[in-house]
């Protein structure tokens, strides 16, 4: 007896969440590389973000972006570990954007909203993607 149910229309929501993980991850990779290559292009406070200098913040953003890209690919492949990593990295991205909110308020709110959407889609309907 197979306890898997037929996929519903919510699979599209999970697919979109995987795509959003890829897109947000690519943006974070680009932002991290820019922060590492030329820190004058990145606008932060005098102390950086949360007391970190721009180079450290660039490495954090770059690594988080790479993990988001891999999680997005795993979600699109229907992997369970991709869902778990996707939820964790979306939560980390939300915290990252809260730190950036005083500097880029509109962009940060947009990414936080997308991260909430990704967490909901993966937590509530991610199991259907494997089917």
N, C-alpha and C positions, 0 to 999 in steps of 0.2 A: 504494500500500500504506500503510495507516494503522498507525503504530507506537504508537498509544495503546491501552492495554489497558482492559478493562472494569473499572469501579470495583468494589472489594470491600467487605466489611463495615467495613473500616478507615476508610471515608469518614465514618462516624458519629463516629469518634474525632477526625477533623480538624474536623468540624462542632462537636463539643463544645469543641475547643481554640479555635475562633473565638468561640464564646459566652463562654468563660472570659476571652479577651482583652477582650471587651466589658465583662464584669462587673468584672474587675480594673481596667480603665481607668476605668469609672464610679466605682468606689471611690476611685481615686487622684485623679480630678477633684474629687470631694466633699471628700476630705481636703485637697487643695491649696487649694481655695476657703476651707475653714474655717481653715487656717493663715494665709491672707492676710487674711481678714476679722477674725478675733479670735484672735490668737496665744496667748491665755490658755487656750483650749480644747484646744490641742495640747500634749501632754506630751513634752517633750524634755529633754535635760540642760541645765545652765546655759549651756553654750556652743552648744547646738543639736545637730544631728547632724553628726558629722565636722567640727566647728568652724564650720559654717555657722549663721547665725542662722535663726530660724523663718520669716521672710519669704522668704529665699532658698530654703530647703527647700520651702516652699509652692509657689513658682514652679516648681521642678524637678519636684515631684510633679504639679502641674497639667499641665505640658507633656507629661510622660511619660504621664499618663492620657489626654490628647487623642490622642497618637500611638497608644496602645494601642487606643483606640476605633476610629480609622480603620483600623488594621491588622486588627482583628477583622472589620470590615465588608468589607475587601478579601479576607480569607481566606474569608469566607462567600460572596463572589462568585467564588471560584476564581482570583483574581489571583496571579500569580507574585510580583510585587513585595510583595504582602501577606504572603506566606509569609516572604520575606526580612526585611521590616521586623518582622513578628511575632516571628521568632526573635531578632532584635537587641533589640527592646524587652522581650521576656521575659527575656533575659539581663541587660539594664539593670535591670529590675525586681527580679531576684534580688540584684544588687549593692545596690540601694536597700534591700531588706529585710534584708540582712546588716548594713547600717548601723543599721537600726531594731531589730535583734534584742535588744540590751540593754534596750530600753524596752518593746517589745511582743513578747515571745518566742513565745507561742503563735500569734498572728496572723502574725508574720513567717515562722514555720516552715510554716504552712498555705499562705501565698502562694508561698513558695519551692517547695514541693511541687507546687503548681499550675503554676508557671512551668516546672519541669522537665518536667512532663507536656505542656505546650504546646510546648516546644522539641522533645520527642521526636515528638509527633504531626505537627508541621509539617515536621520534617526527614525523618522516615521515610516518611510517608504523605501529605504535603501535595499531591503531584502528582496524586493521584487525585481531588482536589476539583474540578479543572478539567474533568474528564470528566463 
